[in-house]
Amino acid sequence: GYDGGDCLDFNEKYPDCEANNPSWLGDGTCHGGAYNTEECGYDGGDCLDFNEKYPDCEANNPSWLGDGTCHGGAYNTEECGYDGGDC
C-alpha cells in the first residue's frame, strides 16, 4: 500500500510535513512555502543553500532567484539579493 511504499518512506522521514507533493522533497529544486520548513527537512535539503544565502527572503518561489530573469516585487529586495542578482 501507500503508493508502492513511497509514502511509507516519506512518512518515516518527515512525519509532520504538510507538503502536498511529497515527491518534490529532495528533487533538486527549492520550492519554498510548506516545503521549506524544519518538518519537511527544508524541502528534503533542497532549500539549505537558499536559506543560508537569503535567511530573510520572503520569495514564494526560491528557485526563481538567480535564474536570469528579474522578477521584481518581493524578489527584488535586499533580503533576496535583488532576485539573486537578476535585478
DRENMI-638499 format. One record per residue (C-alpha): residue in three letters; chain; x, y, z. Coordinates in Angstrom, 1 decimal, always signed. Example, Ala and Ser with C-alpha at 12.3 -4.5 7.8 and 13.67 -1.06 7.14 Angstrom:
<sites>
site rest ALA | kette A | xx +12.3 | yy -4.5 | zz +7.8
site rest SER | kette A | xx +13.7 | yy -1.1 | zz +7.1
</sites>
This chain:
<sites>
site rest GLY | kette A | xx +0.0 | yy +0.0 | zz +0.0
site rest TYR | kette A | xx +0.6 | yy +3.7 | zz +0.3
site rest ASP | kette A | xx +1.7 | yy +4.3 | zz -3.3
site rest GLY | kette A | xx +4.0 | yy +1.3 | zz -3.7
site rest GLY | kette A | xx +5.9 | yy +2.2 | zz -0.5
site rest ASP | kette A | xx +6.8 | yy +5.7 | zz -1.5
site rest CYS | kette A | xx +4.6 | yy +7.3 | zz +1.2
site rest LEU | kette A | xx +5.9 | yy +5.0 | zz +3.9
site rest ASP | kette A | xx +9.5 | yy +6.3 | zz +3.3
site rest PHE | kette A | xx +8.2 | yy +9.9 | zz +3.3
site rest ASN | kette A | xx +6.1 | yy +9.4 | zz +6.5
site rest GLU | kette A | xx +9.1 | yy +7.9 | zz +8.2
site rest LYS | kette A | xx +11.5 | yy +10.7 | zz +7.2
site rest TYR | kette A | xx +9.0 | yy +13.6 | zz +7.6
site rest PRO | kette A | xx +6.1 | yy +12.6 | zz +9.9
site rest ASP | kette A | xx +5.0 | yy +16.2 | zz +10.5
site rest CYS | kette A | xx +5.5 | yy +17.5 | zz +6.9
site rest GLU | kette A | xx +2.4 | yy +19.1 | zz +5.4
site rest ALA | kette A | xx +3.7 | yy +19.2 | zz +1.8
site rest ASN | kette A | xx +1.1 | yy +18.5 | zz -0.9
site rest ASN | kette A | xx +3.6 | yy +16.8 | zz -3.3
site rest PRO | kette A | xx +6.0 | yy +14.7 | zz -1.3
site rest SER | kette A | xx +7.9 | yy +13.7 | zz -4.4
site rest TRP | kette A | xx +9.1 | yy +17.3 | zz -4.7
site rest LEU | kette A | xx +11.2 | yy +16.9 | zz -1.5
site rest GLY | kette A | xx +14.8 | yy +16.3 | zz -2.4
site rest ASP | kette A | xx +14.2 | yy +16.8 | zz -6.2
site rest GLY | kette A | xx +16.9 | yy +19.4 | zz -6.6
site rest THR | kette A | xx +14.6 | yy +22.5 | zz -6.6
site rest CYS | kette A | xx +13.9 | yy +24.6 | zz -3.6
site rest HIS | kette A | xx +10.1 | yy +25.0 | zz -3.6
site rest GLY | kette A | xx +9.6 | yy +27.2 | zz -0.6
site rest GLY | kette A | xx +6.4 | yy +27.6 | zz +1.4
site rest ALA | kette A | xx +5.3 | yy +24.5 | zz +3.3
site rest TYR | kette A | xx +8.2 | yy +22.6 | zz +1.7
site rest ASN | kette A | xx +10.9 | yy +24.9 | zz +3.2
site rest THR | kette A | xx +10.2 | yy +24.0 | zz +6.8
site rest GLU | kette A | xx +12.0 | yy +22.1 | zz +9.5
site rest GLU | kette A | xx +9.2 | yy +19.5 | zz +9.4
site rest CYS | kette A | xx +9.9 | yy +18.9 | zz +5.7
site rest GLY | kette A | xx +13.7 | yy +18.9 | zz +6.1
site rest TYR | kette A | xx +13.9 | yy +22.2 | zz +4.3
site rest ASP | kette A | xx +12.5 | yy +20.6 | zz +1.1
site rest GLY | kette A | xx +14.5 | yy +17.5 | zz +1.6
site rest GLY | kette A | xx +17.7 | yy +19.6 | zz +1.7
site rest ASP | kette A | xx +16.9 | yy +21.5 | zz -1.5
site rest CYS | kette A | xx +16.5 | yy +24.8 | zz +0.4
site rest LEU | kette A | xx +19.6 | yy +24.7 | zz +2.6
site rest ASP | kette A | xx +21.7 | yy +26.8 | zz +0.2
site rest PHE | kette A | xx +18.8 | yy +29.3 | zz -0.3
site rest ASN | kette A | xx +18.2 | yy +29.6 | zz +3.5
site rest GLU | kette A | xx +21.9 | yy +30.2 | zz +4.1
site rest LYS | kette A | xx +22.3 | yy +32.9 | zz +1.4
site rest TYR | kette A | xx +18.9 | yy +34.6 | zz +1.9
site rest PRO | kette A | xx +17.7 | yy +33.9 | zz +5.5
site rest ASP | kette A | xx +15.2 | yy +36.8 | zz +5.5
site rest CYS | kette A | xx +13.9 | yy +36.4 | zz +1.9
site rest GLU | kette A | xx +10.1 | yy +36.0 | zz +1.6
site rest ALA | kette A | xx +10.0 | yy +34.9 | zz -2.0
site rest ASN | kette A | xx +7.3 | yy +32.3 | zz -2.8
site rest ASN | kette A | xx +9.5 | yy +30.5 | zz -5.4
site rest PRO | kette A | xx +13.1 | yy +30.5 | zz -4.2
site rest SER | kette A | xx +14.2 | yy +28.7 | zz -7.4
site rest TRP | kette A | xx +13.5 | yy +31.9 | zz -9.3
site rest LEU | kette A | xx +16.3 | yy +33.8 | zz -7.6
site rest GLY | kette A | xx +19.4 | yy +33.9 | zz -9.9
site rest ASP | kette A | xx +17.6 | yy +32.3 | zz -12.8
site rest GLY | kette A | xx +18.5 | yy +35.1 | zz -15.3
site rest THR | kette A | xx +15.1 | yy +36.9 | zz -15.1
site rest CYS | kette A | xx +14.4 | yy +39.9 | zz -12.9
site rest HIS | kette A | xx +11.0 | yy +39.0 | zz -11.3
site rest GLY | kette A | xx +10.6 | yy +42.2 | zz -9.2
site rest GLY | kette A | xx +8.3 | yy +42.6 | zz -6.3
site rest ALA | kette A | xx +9.3 | yy +40.5 | zz -3.2
site rest TYR | kette A | xx +12.2 | yy +39.1 | zz -5.3
site rest ASN | kette A | xx +13.8 | yy +42.5 | zz -6.0
site rest THR | kette A | xx +14.7 | yy +43.2 | zz -2.4
site rest GLU | kette A | xx +17.9 | yy +43.4 | zz -0.4
site rest GLU | kette A | xx +16.8 | yy +40.4 | zz +1.6
site rest CYS | kette A | xx +16.5 | yy +38.3 | zz -1.6
site rest GLY | kette A | xx +19.8 | yy +39.7 | zz -3.0
site rest TYR | kette A | xx +17.9 | yy +41.6 | zz -5.7
site rest ASP | kette A | xx +16.5 | yy +38.5 | zz -7.2
site rest GLY | kette A | xx +19.7 | yy +36.7 | zz -6.7
site rest GLY | kette A | xx +21.5 | yy +39.3 | zz -8.8
site rest ASP | kette A | xx +18.9 | yy +39.3 | zz -11.6
site rest CYS | kette A | xx +17.7 | yy +42.8 | zz -10.9
</sites>
